[in-house]
Amino acid sequence: MTIKPILRLSLFGLLFFGACSPEKSPKQEEATESKEAIAKQKLAVGKSIYETNCAGCHDSDVAGAPKPGVKADWKNRMQQGHDIMAKKAIQGIEGKKGVMPPKGGNDVLTDEEVTSAVNYMISLTK
Ligand code: HEC
């Protein structure tokens, strides 16, 4: 019976390596952490853009501007999807109750900045 010790050894090997494999390598962990950090940072940028350029109308229901956090204001708008909403915020909207000028009236904002503000608004409303 010389096979048994070998079997035992290879079984041990399987268990040993099997136990190691589900763990993430440090590099993978770093990657997920920095992804989260980037997402947080983007929301923070969106927040400050929102507060300076958009809150004037959107926090006080000017001309029917949907208020972040008020689900009823966003229910129907959400269905069109984030991308279209961002596009409309960039190009301007002529709604039933009121008008939103392109980029909220601040032409120096880039499309990305307006989009980040839209994402911030949506993140408050989910
Ligand atoms: C002058 C007031 C005003 C400012 C400033 C303003 N908005 Fe608006 N916004 C509106 C109004 C009014 C509506 C609603 C139009 C309608 O009836 O659909 C609206 C709608 C929206 C919507 C919903 C679009 C949709 O598809 O339903 C988004 C998103 C939005 N604004 C983003 C922004 C962002 C981002 C900023 C700042 C960069 C901003 N708004 C600044 C007045 C404003």
Backbone and ligand atoms as CSV (ligand in chain L), in Angstrom:
chain,resi,resn,atom,element,x,y,z
A,1,MET,N,N,0.830,-1.226,0.000
A,1,MET,CA,C,0.000,0.000,0.000
A,1,MET,C,C,0.859,1.268,0.000
A,2,THR,N,N,1.464,1.534,-1.084
A,2,THR,CA,C,2.306,2.732,-1.158
A,2,THR,C,C,1.531,3.917,-1.740
A,3,ILE,N,N,0.363,3.654,-2.269
A,3,ILE,CA,C,-0.399,4.735,-2.940
A,3,ILE,C,C,-1.007,5.696,-1.917
A,4,LYS,N,N,-1.458,5.130,-0.798
A,4,LYS,CA,C,-2.210,5.941,0.167
A,4,LYS,C,C,-1.519,7.249,0.585
A,5,PRO,N,N,-0.249,7.182,0.991
A,5,PRO,CA,C,0.383,8.448,1.406
A,5,PRO,C,C,0.378,9.489,0.288
A,6,ILE,N,N,0.546,8.987,-0.943
A,6,ILE,CA,C,0.549,9.946,-2.066
A,6,ILE,C,C,-0.826,10.584,-2.222
A,7,LEU,N,N,-1.856,9.731,-2.116
A,7,LEU,CA,C,-3.225,10.249,-2.221
A,7,LEU,C,C,-3.481,11.309,-1.157
A,8,ARG,N,N,-3.034,10.945,0.057
A,8,ARG,CA,C,-3.247,11.856,1.173
A,8,ARG,C,C,-2.570,13.207,0.906
A,9,LEU,N,N,-1.362,13.095,0.369
A,9,LEU,CA,C,-0.608,14.315,0.082
A,9,LEU,C,C,-1.332,15.187,-0.933
A,10,SER,N,N,-1.814,14.508,-2.001
A,10,SER,CA,C,-2.455,15.329,-3.040
A,10,SER,C,C,-3.786,15.885,-2.552
A,11,LEU,N,N,-4.471,15.108,-1.699
A,11,LEU,CA,C,-5.711,15.630,-1.117
A,11,LEU,C,C,-5.427,16.879,-0.286
A,12,PHE,N,N,-4.353,16.751,0.497
A,12,PHE,CA,C,-3.960,17.889,1.321
A,12,PHE,C,C,-3.661,19.104,0.435
A,13,GLY,N,N,-2.981,18.805,-0.670
A,13,GLY,CA,C,-2.642,19.878,-1.605
A,13,GLY,C,C,-3.888,20.547,-2.144
A,14,LEU,N,N,-4.868,19.744,-2.512
A,14,LEU,CA,C,-6.117,20.293,-3.057
A,14,LEU,C,C,-6.797,21.208,-2.047
A,15,LEU,N,N,-6.873,20.697,-0.792
A,15,LEU,CA,C,-7.526,21.493,0.237
A,15,LEU,C,C,-6.794,22.802,0.467
A,16,PHE,N,N,-5.468,22.628,0.497
A,16,PHE,CA,C,-4.654,23.796,0.791
A,16,PHE,C,C,-4.839,24.891,-0.261
A,17,PHE,N,N,-4.705,24.467,-1.521
A,17,PHE,CA,C,-4.813,25.491,-2.579
A,17,PHE,C,C,-6.253,25.933,-2.781
A,18,GLY,N,N,-7.160,24.931,-2.548
A,18,GLY,CA,C,-8.574,25.272,-2.694
A,18,GLY,C,C,-8.961,26.353,-1.701
A,19,ALA,N,N,-8.412,26.284,-0.509
A,19,ALA,CA,C,-8.770,27.263,0.514
A,19,ALA,C,C,-8.198,28.637,0.183
A,20,CYS,N,N,-7.141,28.659,-0.562
A,20,CYS,CA,C,-6.517,29.941,-0.857
A,20,CYS,C,C,-7.188,30.683,-1.998
A,21,SER,N,N,-7.674,29.913,-2.965
A,21,SER,CA,C,-8.089,30.570,-4.204
A,21,SER,C,C,-9.249,31.568,-4.080
A,22,PRO,N,N,-10.250,31.360,-3.174
A,22,PRO,CA,C,-11.351,32.331,-3.180
A,22,PRO,C,C,-10.935,33.717,-2.681
A,23,GLU,N,N,-9.827,33.757,-1.989
A,23,GLU,CA,C,-9.432,35.066,-1.466
A,23,GLU,C,C,-8.949,35.985,-2.568
A,24,LYS,N,N,-9.268,37.221,-2.423
A,24,LYS,CA,C,-8.844,38.196,-3.431
A,24,LYS,C,C,-7.371,38.517,-3.243
A,25,SER,N,N,-6.713,38.717,-4.320
A,25,SER,CA,C,-5.331,39.165,-4.217
A,25,SER,C,C,-5.346,40.622,-3.774
A,26,PRO,N,N,-4.311,41.088,-3.138
A,26,PRO,CA,C,-4.303,42.480,-2.672
A,26,PRO,C,C,-4.573,43.464,-3.808
A,27,LYS,N,N,-4.107,43.105,-4.999
A,27,LYS,CA,C,-4.308,44.026,-6.138
A,27,LYS,C,C,-5.781,44.185,-6.469
A,28,GLN,N,N,-6.512,43.041,-6.463
A,28,GLN,CA,C,-7.940,43.106,-6.755
A,28,GLN,C,C,-8.661,43.968,-5.728
A,29,GLU,N,N,-8.280,43.791,-4.455
A,29,GLU,CA,C,-8.925,44.575,-3.413
A,29,GLU,C,C,-8.687,46.066,-3.613
A,30,GLU,N,N,-7.477,46.375,-3.960
A,30,GLU,CA,C,-7.152,47.781,-4.218
A,30,GLU,C,C,-8.017,48.336,-5.333
A,31,ALA,N,N,-8.205,47.513,-6.382
A,31,ALA,CA,C,-8.972,47.978,-7.526
A,31,ALA,C,C,-10.411,48.281,-7.139
A,32,THR,N,N,-11.064,47.385,-6.333
A,32,THR,CA,C,-12.445,47.665,-5.958
A,32,THR,C,C,-12.516,48.873,-5.036
A,33,GLU,N,N,-11.539,48.982,-4.144
A,33,GLU,CA,C,-11.554,50.142,-3.249
A,33,GLU,C,C,-11.438,51.443,-4.025
A,34,SER,N,N,-10.552,51.473,-5.005
A,34,SER,CA,C,-10.380,52.739,-5.704
A,34,SER,C,C,-11.576,53.033,-6.599
A,35,LYS,N,N,-12.251,51.956,-7.084
A,35,LYS,CA,C,-13.473,52.198,-7.857
A,35,LYS,C,C,-14.509,52.895,-6.991
A,36,GLU,N,N,-14.671,52.386,-5.758
A,36,GLU,CA,C,-15.623,53.006,-4.840
A,36,GLU,C,C,-15.215,54.439,-4.528
A,37,ALA,N,N,-13.919,54.632,-4.342
A,37,ALA,CA,C,-13.429,55.971,-4.029
A,37,ALA,C,C,-13.721,56.923,-5.179
A,38,ILE,N,N,-13.525,56.433,-6.402
A,38,ILE,CA,C,-13.791,57.282,-7.565
A,38,ILE,C,C,-15.277,57.631,-7.641
A,39,ALA,N,N,-16.129,56.617,-7.402
A,39,ALA,CA,C,-17.571,56.860,-7.443
A,39,ALA,C,C,-17.969,57.905,-6.404
A,40,LYS,N,N,-17.395,57.786,-5.201
A,40,LYS,CA,C,-17.698,58.748,-4.133
A,40,LYS,C,C,-17.242,60.141,-4.523
A,41,GLN,N,N,-16.061,60.186,-5.098
A,41,GLN,CA,C,-15.500,61.474,-5.484
A,41,GLN,C,C,-16.368,62.145,-6.547
A,42,LYS,N,N,-16.843,61.321,-7.499
A,42,LYS,CA,C,-17.693,61.866,-8.560
A,42,LYS,C,C,-18.977,62.451,-7.986
A,43,LEU,N,N,-19.558,61.741,-7.002
A,43,LEU,CA,C,-20.778,62.242,-6.385
A,43,LEU,C,C,-20.507,63.550,-5.648
A,44,ALA,N,N,-19.325,63.628,-5.022
A,44,ALA,CA,C,-18.981,64.859,-4.301
A,44,ALA,C,C,-18.844,66.027,-5.279
A,45,VAL,N,N,-18.246,65.759,-6.442
A,45,VAL,CA,C,-18.128,66.798,-7.472
A,45,VAL,C,C,-19.527,67.210,-7.937
A,46,GLY,N,N,-20.367,66.200,-8.205
A,46,GLY,CA,C,-21.740,66.475,-8.633
A,46,GLY,C,C,-22.488,67.315,-7.614
A,47,LYS,N,N,-22.259,67.016,-6.332
A,47,LYS,CA,C,-22.941,67.745,-5.258
A,47,LYS,C,C,-22.565,69.221,-5.312
A,48,SER,N,N,-21.286,69.510,-5.451
A,48,SER,CA,C,-20.890,70.920,-5.413
A,48,SER,C,C,-21.370,71.648,-6.675
A,49,ILE,N,N,-21.381,70.958,-7.810
A,49,ILE,CA,C,-21.911,71.586,-9.024
A,49,ILE,C,C,-23.403,71.844,-8.866
A,50,TYR,N,N,-24.087,70.848,-8.308
A,50,TYR,CA,C,-25.524,70.999,-8.080
A,50,TYR,C,C,-25.813,72.195,-7.175
A,51,GLU,N,N,-25.072,72.264,-6.072
A,51,GLU,CA,C,-25.357,73.319,-5.095
A,51,GLU,C,C,-25.118,74.712,-5.669
A,52,THR,N,N,-24.100,74.853,-6.512
A,52,THR,CA,C,-23.818,76.181,-7.065
A,52,THR,C,C,-24.689,76.526,-8.274
A,53,ASN,N,N,-25.067,75.527,-9.074
A,53,ASN,CA,C,-25.712,75.852,-10.348
A,53,ASN,C,C,-27.169,75.436,-10.481
A,54,CYS,N,N,-27.597,74.508,-9.693
A,54,CYS,CA,C,-28.900,73.895,-9.949
A,54,CYS,C,C,-29.874,74.051,-8.782
A,55,ALA,N,N,-29.339,74.108,-7.555
A,55,ALA,CA,C,-30.202,74.092,-6.377
A,55,ALA,C,C,-31.157,75.285,-6.368
A,56,GLY,N,N,-30.717,76.409,-6.941
A,56,GLY,CA,C,-31.549,77.615,-6.970
A,56,GLY,C,C,-32.949,77.317,-7.467
A,57,CYS,N,N,-33.053,76.513,-8.505
A,57,CYS,CA,C,-34.371,76.125,-9.012
A,57,CYS,C,C,-34.839,74.808,-8.395
A,58,HIS,N,N,-33.931,73.847,-8.338
A,58,HIS,CA,C,-34.368,72.489,-8.015
A,58,HIS,C,C,-34.654,72.264,-6.538
A,59,ASP,N,N,-34.096,73.077,-5.659
A,59,ASP,CA,C,-34.399,72.904,-4.239
A,59,ASP,C,C,-35.675,73.633,-3.847
A,60,SER,N,N,-36.122,74.561,-4.712
A,60,SER,CA,C,-37.279,75.359,-4.284
A,60,SER,C,C,-38.423,75.298,-5.283
A,61,ASP,N,N,-38.420,74.237,-6.117
A,61,ASP,CA,C,-39.575,73.963,-6.976
A,61,ASP,C,C,-39.877,75.121,-7.936
A,62,VAL,N,N,-38.847,75.827,-8.381
A,62,VAL,CA,C,-39.057,76.930,-9.323
A,62,VAL,C,C,-39.546,76.369,-10.663
A,63,ALA,N,N,-40.647,76.890,-11.155
A,63,ALA,CA,C,-41.189,76.523,-12.462
A,63,ALA,C,C,-41.386,75.019,-12.627
A,64,GLY,N,N,-41.641,74.330,-11.509
A,64,GLY,CA,C,-41.883,72.887,-11.583
A,64,GLY,C,C,-40.615,72.070,-11.689
A,65,ALA,N,N,-39.477,72.638,-11.304
A,65,ALA,CA,C,-38.223,71.880,-11.328
A,65,ALA,C,C,-38.307,70.724,-10.327
A,66,PRO,N,N,-38.021,69.506,-10.768
A,66,PRO,CA,C,-38.120,68.363,-9.852
A,66,PRO,C,C,-37.101,68.454,-8.721
A,67,LYS,N,N,-37.558,68.203,-7.483
A,67,LYS,CA,C,-36.688,68.339,-6.316
A,67,LYS,C,C,-36.032,67.002,-5.972
A,68,PRO,N,N,-34.688,66.977,-5.871
A,68,PRO,CA,C,-34.024,65.723,-5.501
A,68,PRO,C,C,-34.547,65.218,-4.160
A,69,GLY,N,N,-34.809,63.926,-4.078
A,69,GLY,CA,C,-35.305,63.329,-2.846
A,69,GLY,C,C,-36.822,63.186,-2.824
A,70,VAL,N,N,-37.512,63.954,-3.688
A,70,VAL,CA,C,-38.972,63.848,-3.746
A,70,VAL,C,C,-39.327,62.862,-4.861
A,71,LYS,N,N,-39.649,61.645,-4.454
A,71,LYS,CA,C,-39.816,60.567,-5.441
A,71,LYS,C,C,-40.884,60.892,-6.483
A,72,ALA,N,N,-41.977,61.503,-6.033
A,72,ALA,CA,C,-43.079,61.773,-6.957
A,72,ALA,C,C,-42.623,62.687,-8.096
A,73,ASP,N,N,-41.687,63.577,-7.799
A,73,ASP,CA,C,-41.200,64.497,-8.833
A,73,ASP,C,C,-40.421,63.756,-9.924
A,74,TRP,N,N,-39.858,62.618,-9.563
A,74,TRP,CA,C,-38.924,61.935,-10.474
A,74,TRP,C,C,-39.477,60.670,-11.088
A,75,LYS,N,N,-40.585,60.181,-10.524
A,75,LYS,CA,C,-41.106,58.870,-10.914
A,75,LYS,C,C,-41.176,58.713,-12.434
A,76,ASN,N,N,-41.853,59.630,-13.078
A,76,ASN,CA,C,-42.010,59.497,-14.528
A,76,ASN,C,C,-40.737,59.822,-15.290
A,77,ARG,N,N,-39.937,60.702,-14.731
A,77,ARG,CA,C,-38.698,61.090,-15.426
A,77,ARG,C,C,-37.681,59.940,-15.424
A,78,MET,N,N,-37.654,59.183,-14.316
A,78,MET,CA,C,-36.683,58.094,-14.192
A,78,MET,C,C,-36.810,57.079,-15.316
A,79,GLN,N,N,-38.040,56.891,-15.799
A,79,GLN,CA,C,-38.276,55.843,-16.800
A,79,GLN,C,C,-37.482,56.057,-18.080
A,80,GLN,N,N,-37.165,57.286,-18.395
A,80,GLN,CA,C,-36.431,57.530,-19.633
A,80,GLN,C,C,-34.943,57.171,-19.499
A,81,GLY,N,N,-34.466,57.017,-18.264
A,81,GLY,CA,C,-33.074,56.617,-18.051
A,81,GLY,C,C,-32.158,57.803,-17.792
A,82,HIS,N,N,-31.057,57.521,-17.124
A,82,HIS,CA,C,-30.099,58.568,-16.722
A,82,HIS,C,C,-29.543,59.341,-17.918
A,83,ASP,N,N,-29.174,58.603,-18.962
A,83,ASP,CA,C,-28.480,59.233,-20.090
A,83,ASP,C,C,-29.334,60.297,-20.763
A,84,ILE,N,N,-30.598,59.959,-20.970
A,84,ILE,CA,C,-31.482,60.912,-21.640
A,84,ILE,C,C,-31.732,62.117,-20.739
A,85,MET,N,N,-31.899,61.846,-19.448
A,85,MET,CA,C,-32.104,62.957,-18.511
A,85,MET,C,C,-30.915,63.906,-18.527
A,86,ALA,N,N,-29.716,63.307,-18.533
A,86,ALA,CA,C,-28.510,64.135,-18.546
A,86,ALA,C,C,-28.450,64.943,-19.843
A,87,LYS,N,N,-28.793,64.310,-20.942
A,87,LYS,CA,C,-28.766,64.992,-22.240
A,87,LYS,C,C,-29.728,66.182,-22.238
A,88,LYS,N,N,-30.914,65.954,-21.659
A,88,LYS,CA,C,-31.905,67.029,-21.623
A,88,LYS,C,C,-31.425,68.179,-20.733
A,89,ALA,N,N,-30.774,67.819,-19.621
A,89,ALA,CA,C,-30.261,68.868,-18.733
A,89,ALA,C,C,-29.174,69.678,-19.453
A,90,ILE,N,N,-28.414,69.022,-20.312
A,90,ILE,CA,C,-27.357,69.711,-21.060
A,90,ILE,C,C,-27.963,70.612,-22.143
A,91,GLN,N,N,-28.990,70.095,-22.813
A,91,GLN,CA,C,-29.563,70.848,-23.939
A,91,GLN,C,C,-30.662,71.824,-23.528
A,92,GLY,N,N,-31.182,71.629,-22.331
A,92,GLY,CA,C,-32.280,72.474,-21.890
A,92,GLY,C,C,-33.614,71.780,-22.101
A,93,ILE,N,N,-34.599,72.179,-21.311
A,93,ILE,CA,C,-35.897,71.498,-21.355
A,93,ILE,C,C,-37.014,72.523,-21.386
A,94,GLU,N,N,-37.951,72.267,-22.250
A,94,GLU,CA,C,-39.151,73.079,-22.229
A,94,GLU,C,C,-40.279,72.187,-21.750
A,95,GLY,N,N,-40.607,72.310,-20.474
A,95,GLY,CA,C,-41.617,71.424,-19.886
A,95,GLY,C,C,-42.990,72.075,-19.884
A,96,LYS,N,N,-43.952,71.325,-19.340
A,96,LYS,CA,C,-45.323,71.845,-19.293
A,96,LYS,C,C,-45.414,73.012,-18.327
A,97,LYS,N,N,-44.700,72.882,-17.193
A,97,LYS,CA,C,-44.819,73.913,-16.159
A,97,LYS,C,C,-43.777,75.004,-16.313
A,98,GLY,N,N,-42.629,74.642,-16.876
A,98,GLY,CA,C,-41.578,75.650,-16.931
A,98,GLY,C,C,-40.427,75.229,-17.813
A,99,VAL,N,N,-39.464,76.123,-17.918
A,99,VAL,CA,C,-38.338,75.906,-18.818
A,99,VAL,C,C,-37.053,75.805,-18.001
A,100,MET,N,N,-36.215,74.871,-18.399
A,100,MET,CA,C,-34.864,74.838,-17.848
A,100,MET,C,C,-33.899,75.223,-18.965
A,101,PRO,N,N,-33.099,76.274,-18.751
A,101,PRO,CA,C,-32.143,76.662,-19.785
A,101,PRO,C,C,-31.041,75.608,-19.922
A,102,PRO,N,N,-30.384,75.531,-21.100
A,102,PRO,CA,C,-29.303,74.564,-21.256
A,102,PRO,C,C,-28.286,74.700,-20.119
A,103,LYS,N,N,-27.862,73.569,-19.551
A,103,LYS,CA,C,-26.902,73.516,-18.451
A,103,LYS,C,C,-27.327,74.385,-17.263
A,104,GLY,N,N,-28.620,74.578,-17.112
A,104,GLY,CA,C,-29.136,75.385,-16.010
A,104,GLY,C,C,-28.774,76.850,-16.172
A,105,GLY,N,N,-28.338,77.228,-17.357
A,105,GLY,CA,C,-28.021,78.633,-17.619
A,105,GLY,C,C,-26.543,78.957,-17.449
A,106,ASN,N,N,-25.764,77.961,-17.061
A,106,ASN,CA,C,-24.335,78.220,-16.868
A,106,ASN,C,C,-23.514,77.529,-17.970
A,107,ASP,N,N,-23.263,78.288,-19.043
A,107,ASP,CA,C,-22.625,77.723,-20.233
A,107,ASP,C,C,-21.207,77.218,-20.005
A,108,VAL,N,N,-20.529,77.713,-18.971
A,108,VAL,CA,C,-19.141,77.286,-18.784
A,108,VAL,C,C,-19.028,75.851,-18.254
A,109,LEU,N,N,-20.144,75.306,-17.775
A,109,LEU,CA,C,-20.098,73.913,-17.302
A,109,LEU,C,C,-19.883,72.972,-18.479
A,110,THR,N,N,-19.065,71.949,-18.267
A,110,THR,CA,C,-18.898,70.936,-19.308
A,110,THR,C,C,-20.067,69.945,-19.228
A,111,ASP,N,N,-20.232,69.180,-20.312
A,111,ASP,CA,C,-21.277,68.150,-20.317
A,111,ASP,C,C,-21.089,67.181,-19.152
A,112,GLU,N,N,-19.815,66.847,-18.877
A,112,GLU,CA,C,-19.521,65.900,-17.784
A,112,GLU,C,C,-19.940,66.487,-16.441
A,113,GLU,N,N,-19.724,67.777,-16.276
A,113,GLU,CA,C,-20.089,68.396,-14.997
A,113,GLU,C,C,-21.602,68.390,-14.798
A,114,VAL,N,N,-22.335,68.697,-15.865
A,114,VAL,CA,C,-23.794,68.672,-15.763
A,114,VAL,C,C,-24.254,67.243,-15.469
A,115,THR,N,N,-23.651,66.280,-16.174
A,115,THR,CA,C,-24.012,64.873,-15.959
A,115,THR,C,C,-23.737,64.457,-14.519
A,116,SER,N,N,-22.618,64.904,-13.955
A,116,SER,CA,C,-22.311,64.505,-12.581
A,116,SER,C,C,-23.318,65.117,-11.611
A,117,ALA,N,N,-23.792,66.323,-11.924
A,117,ALA,CA,C,-24.821,66.930,-11.073
A,117,ALA,C,C,-26.129,66.149,-11.184
A,118,VAL,N,N,-26.454,65.718,-12.410
A,118,VAL,CA,C,-27.673,64.915,-12.605
A,118,VAL,C,C,-27.558,63.612,-11.809
A,119,ASN,N,N,-26.396,62.973,-11.882
A,119,ASN,CA,C,-26.201,61.719,-11.142
A,119,ASN,C,C,-26.341,61.942,-9.638
A,120,TYR,N,N,-25.835,63.060,-9.171
A,120,TYR,CA,C,-25.974,63.378,-7.755
A,120,TYR,C,C,-27.453,63.532,-7.385
A,121,MET,N,N,-28.208,64.266,-8.231
A,121,MET,CA,C,-29.637,64.460,-7.961
A,121,MET,C,C,-30.356,63.120,-7.893
A,122,ILE,N,N,-30.015,62.258,-8.841
A,122,ILE,CA,C,-30.667,60.952,-8.904
A,122,ILE,C,C,-30.278,60.100,-7.694
A,123,SER,N,N,-29.021,60.222,-7.253
A,123,SER,CA,C,-28.577,59.417,-6.108
A,123,SER,C,C,-29.346,59.792,-4.845
A,124,LEU,N,N,-29.826,61.017,-4.758
A,124,LEU,CA,C,-30.603,61.445,-3.585
A,124,LEU,C,C,-32.031,60.917,-3.647
A,125,THR,N,N,-32.458,60.566,-4.834
A,125,THR,CA,C,-33.876,60.268,-5.031
A,125,THR,C,C,-34.175,58.777,-5.002
A,126,LYS,N,N,-33.177,57.942,-5.219
A,126,LYS,CA,C,-33.379,56.489,-5.292
A,126,LYS,C,C,-34.032,55.928,-4.054
L,1,HEC,C1,C,-33.761,78.239,-14.011
L,1,HEC,C2,C,-34.134,77.126,-13.212
L,1,HEC,C3,C,-33.329,75.836,-13.356
L,1,HEC,C4,C,-31.982,75.658,-13.156
L,1,HEC,C5,C,-30.946,76.688,-12.756
L,1,HEC,C6,C,-31.739,74.247,-13.369
L,1,HEC,N1,N,-32.893,73.602,-13.692
L,1,HEC,FE1,FE,-33.081,71.607,-14.099
L,1,HEC,N2,N,-35.072,71.879,-14.448
L,1,HEC,C7,C,-35.750,73.081,-14.335
L,1,HEC,C8,C,-37.147,72.864,-14.663
L,1,HEC,C9,C,-38.242,73.915,-14.654
L,1,HEC,C10,C,-37.286,71.488,-14.977
L,1,HEC,C11,C,-38.561,70.753,-15.357
L,1,HEC,C12,C,-38.869,70.874,-16.810
L,1,HEC,C13,C,-40.030,69.993,-17.126
L,1,HEC,O1,O,-41.145,70.403,-16.870
L,1,HEC,O2,O,-39.801,68.886,-17.596
L,1,HEC,C14,C,-35.965,70.889,-14.829
L,1,HEC,C15,C,-35.682,69.560,-15.046
L,1,HEC,C16,C,-34.467,68.967,-14.818
L,1,HEC,C17,C,-34.176,67.561,-14.946
L,1,HEC,C18,C,-35.181,66.479,-15.338
L,1,HEC,C19,C,-35.060,66.290,-16.802
L,1,HEC,C20,C,-36.051,65.310,-17.354
L,1,HEC,O3,O,-35.693,64.682,-18.342
L,1,HEC,O4,O,-37.133,65.159,-16.841
L,1,HEC,C21,C,-32.867,67.369,-14.661
L,1,HEC,C22,C,-32.123,66.051,-14.649
L,1,HEC,C23,C,-32.325,68.673,-14.355
L,1,HEC,N3,N,-33.310,69.611,-14.471
L,1,HEC,C24,C,-31.008,68.868,-14.016
L,1,HEC,C25,C,-30.464,70.139,-13.736
L,1,HEC,C26,C,-29.069,70.352,-13.455
L,1,HEC,C27,C,-28.017,69.268,-13.389
L,1,HEC,C28,C,-28.918,71.685,-13.234
L,1,HEC,C29,C,-27.637,72.436,-12.905
L,1,HEC,C30,C,-26.526,72.264,-13.791
L,1,HEC,C31,C,-30.227,72.311,-13.401
L,1,HEC,N4,N,-31.136,71.324,-13.702
L,1,HEC,C32,C,-30.480,73.661,-13.248
L,1,HEC,C33,C,-35.222,74.288,-13.964
L,1,HEC,C34,C,-33.892,74.535,-13.703
